[in-house]
């Protein structure tokens, strides 16, 4: 299906539809052309482009913050939730962190050209499977301008062009960031259309991106469960599904109290608006009296609203009654659901029922229980005695991440450079023919 057909009949931003169709198609065609030029770049050239981006992002901090302030003001006036405002907000510190993350990516090995496996056949043919870029990556996300930098940097290092739909909530921030990226690329002789935004076309641009099969090789959504499911269900472009984070921590019978207090507090409070923040706390019945009062008191002192089952409220009366849907909510705020379960089996059953397969952690001193949890919990990341906040590309040493994949295809968990490549088979012969 052509982009013209996809867009025909739409009026984007009150512009003549034929003009819009042509412009979107031009952008996709330019991305395809740019992706071919990227395949010829050396690692040194790609790293020079990243260094220019890191430099220019930090040098333009005031310009970025001014644009971001417009987005924040618009978000507040429209009633945007505090959690989303936090994701949207760019500060000097966060901009420095973005720049540093790009520099970290420079230090990572270039996956392109890596030989995954290979052999020489009995007939003398040399056969090897080699990592190559996807080509053009599409990304649809919302209220997360940091993703603009992360995805662009990772895409460039892995030899991919990228088309971004960052959403209306961060439109001013993303417009400035993409302009800075394109200027940086041009300054080092890299085709600037390797990174593009289609935010100006609004939701119809997102629809066109989802239907851009033949132009876009893979599409990655990041955002709410609703956004992700819309992309999965409506896209004709192959999708790497990232997931919402209904994240669990289970306090086992043998859990150390001080460890439990610190990990639960960090997992919930350190940054509650992100997908790896704790949403549901499960507590072994045999440890409930020992752990619940202290663990929940620490949370409450940090302003966390606790939604709890009956047994938990007996031990911590300040907690609110958990609603029927308490175990299915990704709050992205200072709210948490707490439930007492009979044992490890009950905890695993609960996680299996309600988890979005993002991240789960067990706090325990029982090695057998830890091993069972790691083996039986089917999530992208499973942990023992660690905060769920560590599920992050930067924390895992990837420099940054494209997202947290919750599917089971080639990419699962935090997605770094290798996850943005495919492979092709390279065969070298000397005149062999098949008999």
Beta strands, then each sheet from edge to edge (+ up, - down):
strand 1: 115-120
strand 2: 126-133
strand 3: 136-141
strand 4: 161-165
strand 5: 195-197
strand 6: 218-222
strand 7: 239-240
strand 8: 247-251
strand 9: 278-284
strand 10: 305-308
strand 11: 320-321
strand 12: 335-341
strand 13: 359-363
strand 14: 381-384
strand 15: 404-405
strand 16: 413-414
strand 17: 421-428
sheet 1: 1+ 2- 17+
sheet 2: 5+ 4+ 3+ 6+ 7+
sheet 3: 11+ 10+ 12+ 9+ 8+ 13+ 14+
sheet 4: 15+ 16-
end
